[in-house]
Amino acid sequence: MEVIKNRKTLQDFIERQKEMGKRIGFAPTMGALHKGHLSLYEEARKENDLVVSSIFVNPTQFNNAEDLEKYPRDINRDILILKNSGLVDAVYIPEVTDIYPEKTESSHYDFDGLENEMEGKSRPGHFDGVGTVVEELFRQVKPDNAYFGEKDFQQLAIIKKMVEKKQLPVKIKGVPIYRAESGLALSSRNQRLHEDRREASKIIYETLKKVNGWFRTVTVPEIKERVIDIFDHQQGMRLEYFLIADEDTLKETDFFYKDRNFRAFIVVIVDGVRLIDNMHLD
């Protein structure tokens, strides 16, 4: 596996691969890798000749400097995980100046309102940061296909919208949420939870399964009341928000329309750690 640490070396590497006609699959990460990340590379391996990873903690998508500081970093561990997986041909580990050669600031994007829903309401500018780094990585890596987990469903929708509007020559593929045996969605943030709290957090997935069972037989306001009640009785947990939204527009709904696809979204704070999850409702 090639470990590439600057933009010029990456450009030379990508040019050689393109000259050989290789199809490139790519999944960018912020490190702190786990099996959820590897599931992206498993999908990429099936459809491409070359699989590229990147590790870059993007400063412009953090609204809180403390969150940026606390974000787990262990590059040597991450490189070893990628090597041992046998799924990745090259990993790009850029410096900030490789991504932001002038100022470390975001471009502004119009995502047709997707950026104003859910996470966007409490994290202004966050998705401009996401769009900026992903667009720049796409321009440098030049992938044919790029893979993103459905755990960050809003991010996935926003990247699809950016690619559509910028007419970038890459196909965006969503990969199902990778879960622990308990059902908890794998996340780099889980490392900050004690083992017993990780086990207790399975209530998040169990609640989403209940919501799916209630879907179309119980009103949306009643479902919300039930979810609030569940977390009112969970010690050390606080429900930040729960909502049901249209999968295409991400707009919250209070009513189910037969011809639309809906998804439940939930954010729970567990001992100060923010956990997100979602589930398609069928």
Secondary structure, DSSP 8 states (H G I E B T S, - for coil): -EEE-SHHHHHHHHHHHHHTT--EEEEEE-S---HHHHHHHHHHHHH-SEEEEEE---GGG-S-HHHHHHS---HHHHHHHHHHHT--SEEE---HHHH-SS-S-------TTGGGSTHHHHSTTHHHHHHHHHHHHHHHH--SEEEEEGGGHHHHHHHHHHHHHHT-S-EEEEE---B-TTS-B--GGGGGS-HHHHHHTTHHHHHHHHHHHHTTTS-HHHHHHHHHHHHHTSTTEEEEEEEEEETTT--B-SS--TTS-EEEEEEEEETTEEEEEEEEE-
